[in-house]
Amino acid sequence: MRVALFVTCVNDALYPRTGIAVVRLLERLGVDVDFPAGQSCCGQPQYNTGHRHETEPLLRRTATALAGYEYVVTPSGSCAAMIREHYPRIGRKAAAEGRGGELAESAAALAPRVYELTEFLVDVLGVTDVGAYFPHTVTYHPSCHGLRALALGDRPRRLLAAVRGLRLVELPGAEECCGFGGTFAVKNPDVSTAMGADKIASAVATGAEVLCGADNSCLAHLDGLLRRADAPPDAPPGTAHGAAPRTAPRTAPRTLHLAEILAATEEEGPLP
């Protein structure tokens, strides 16, 4: 089986280890992975800010780059939801405005082939035990897009529960939003920070070593709050700018994408 990896712009620019982990994991499971070089941002930031017309070229570019693959796998519920839910809407609105049906056809051809990583593993490959080994205590944060838009359900937790050496602990208030929400965090920073502070307080209360998620955008938000809350009182100016109350001790969990946990094995260890 050959699939296309849609790595997302966030992972490509800031978290390349997640993309490497996906390739390592899928190849271990016998999947051939291609990385179409023409891919770029899916257009979610533009669309969420109300710039639908400016999103259309990105829809067209993404559909072209990912054409010809039976399956497209992405380590982001957020971007998977953008393509599956919003691309068809963008295409239909373009057609309704009299600009032809090309966008609608491109979206309709792409959307059903896009799978978030845990969906692909459980629903397509039919596996929950991927041969991973990660001897740490982990708590899992389900991001809103995965939880509500894609309805991932217990797929991520089933995968984590099958990892040898891993102890999975429940995250209190797991279904509550972390406060990131893409442009929401920019437009409503105080509300976003308060929501994030609640989430990291819950994560710290579990005693877990790792706060795991399937969307690095949410994990970036939480990691930033954890780092700011852990900044010493005499930190240089700007270190704790906009920080939540200092509720996270220095034993606070580190954040890690689920793909990096699933890619780790006893023989190879975690990613270097």
N, C-alpha and C positions, 0 to 999 in steps of 0.2 A: 504494500500500500504506500502511495506517495501523497503527501499532504503539503500544503503551503503554510508556512508560519507567518501570521500577521502579528508582528512583535509589538506594535503600537509605538507611537513617537515618545511616550514617557519612558518606556523601557529602553528604547534605542538610545535615547539621549542620557538617561540618568541611571537606569538599572539594567545594563547589558547582561549581567550575570543571570537575570531571570530568563532572557532569551536563550542563553547558553544552556541553562538548566532544562528548558523545554526540549531543546534538541537532544541533549544527553539522555533525557528520560524517554522520549519517543523512539530514539534509535535503539535504546536498550530493549524496547518492546517490539522491535522489528519493523518500525515505521521509517520510511525514507522521507526526509524533511528537506524541502526547498525553501529558500528565502528569496522571494521575488524582489529584485532590486528596485522596481518601480513604485513600491509602496511608500506611503507617507502618512500624514495625519488623516484620521478618518473624518475630521471636520466637526467633531463634537464640541470643541470650545466655541467655534463660530455659531453653530446651530443653537447651542444653549444660550448664547447671548442675543439671539434673535436675528442673526444674519443668514437666513435660509438660502438666499440666492448665492451668497459667497461660499456656501457649503457645497453647492452643486459641482464645481470643478473637482473637489476632493472626492465626492461620490464617484464621479466619472473616472478619475485616476485610480481609485482603489479597485473599482470593478474591473478595469482593464488589467491592472497588475495581478489580480487574483483569478483571472479567467483561466479556464482549462483545468482546474483542480476540482476533484470530487469533494474534498474536504479542505476547509480552511480553519486552522486552529489558532486561537489567540489566548494568551495568559491574562485576559482582562474581561471581566463581565461587563464593565462599563462600555468598552469599545464594541464588544459583541452585541450588546443591546442597541447601541447606536446604529449598527449596520442592519440588524434584524428588524428593529422596530421603526426606526426613523427614516432610513433610506427609502423604503417603499412609500412612506408618506410624502417625502420630498419629491419623489418621482411622480406621484399622483397629482400633487399640487402644480408641478411644472406642466403636466399635461392639461390640467384644468385651466391653466392660464394661457393655453394656446401655443405652448412652446414645444409641442411634439411629444411623442411617447418614448423617446430614446432613454431618458433617465429612468422612467418607470420600468422599462424592460431590463435595463442594467441592474437595477435594484432587485427586481423580482428574480433574476438569474443568480445573483450573489447571495442574497439573504439566507435561503435555506441551507446553504453549504457552509455557513460560518458556525463554528462551535467554540464555546469557552472550553478551556483545557479540561476541567473536571467532567464536563459533559461528554467530551470526546473519549476520555478514558473509560468512563463508566458505561455510556450508552452505545458508543461505536465499537470500542475495543473490548468491552465487556469485562473489564478488570477493576478490582479495587485494591488488590495486593500487587503493587508494582515492583516488589523486590527492594524496597527502600529500607534504610537503617538510619535512625536518628535518635540517639539516646539522650533525649532531653524532655523536659516538661513543657508542653505547648498548649496555648489557648487560641481559639480560632474566632476571628471577627468576620462575619459575613457582610460584605459590602451591599449597599442598597440595590444596585443594578442586578447583582447576582441573585439576591434574595427575592426581590420583588419583580423585576422585569424579566429575568430569565427563569425564575423559579428553580434555582439549583437544588433547593431542598437540602437533603443530607448527603449529597454526593461528596462535597469536600471533606466532611467529617468521616464518612466511610473510608475514604482514601487515607486520611490521617490515622484512623483507628487501626488500620492494617499495617502501619509502619512498625517494624521491629524496634524495640527499645524506646519507643515514644510513649509518653504518658499524656493523654489528652484530658485537659480539665475544662469544665464549662466556664464560659465567660458570662458573668451576670449582665443582664440587659443586652444580650448579644444582638438582638434584632433592632436595637436603636441605632439610628444614624450616627456616624462618627463626627459629622459636622463639616466634612470636606465639600462634597457636592460640586466639585469643579469651580465654576465661576461664583458659586454661592459663597465660598470662603473668601473670595475677593470682595464681593459686594456687601457681605454681612460678616466682617471679621470678628466682631465681638460675640455674636451668636455662635459662629462656627467654633471659636476658641472655647466657649463654655461647653458646647456639646462634646468637643474633643476631650476636654478636661474630665468630663464624666466618664467617657469611654476609657481613658488611660487609668483613671482611679479604679475602675472595675478590673482592668487587666492586671494592675499591680496587686489588687486584693486576691487574685488567684494564686499568686506565688509562682507563676509560670516563668520559665527562662526566656521563652519566645512567644511573641504575639504574632500570630500567623494570619495571613489573608490572601485573597486571590486577586487583589487589585492594588498595584503599587501606588496608585494615586492616593488611595485612602491611607495606605501604610506610610507614605511620605508625610501626610498631614499628622498622623499619630506620632511618628518618629520625631518630627519637629517639636511637637508639644512635649514629648518625653525628654528630649534634649534640653529644652528651655527650662522645664521644671526642675531638671537636675543641675542646672548651671549654678555655680557657687555665687554667693552674694556679691563677691568682689570681682565678678567676671567683667571683661572689657565691655564698654558700651556697645549695645546692639546684640550682644549674645543672647539676652533674654527678652528682646523687644517683643511686646505683645504676648508675653508669656501668661500661661494659666497660673493659678496659685501653685506654690511649690508643694505639690502633694505627692510627687513621685520620688521615692528614695533612690539611692544609687544602685539598688538591686532591682530596679525596674527592668522589665523584659526588653529584649531587643526585637525589632520587627524583621520579619522575613517572609518573602513570598512563598506560598505553598509549593510552587514548582521546585524551589531550591531544596526543600525538605524531601520531596518525592524523588529528586534526582540523586540524593545521597545514598551511597551503599556502604556496607561494611568493608568491601574490598577496595573501593575507590575513595571512600570518605566523602566529605562535602566538597563542593566546588572550591578550588584553591583561591 
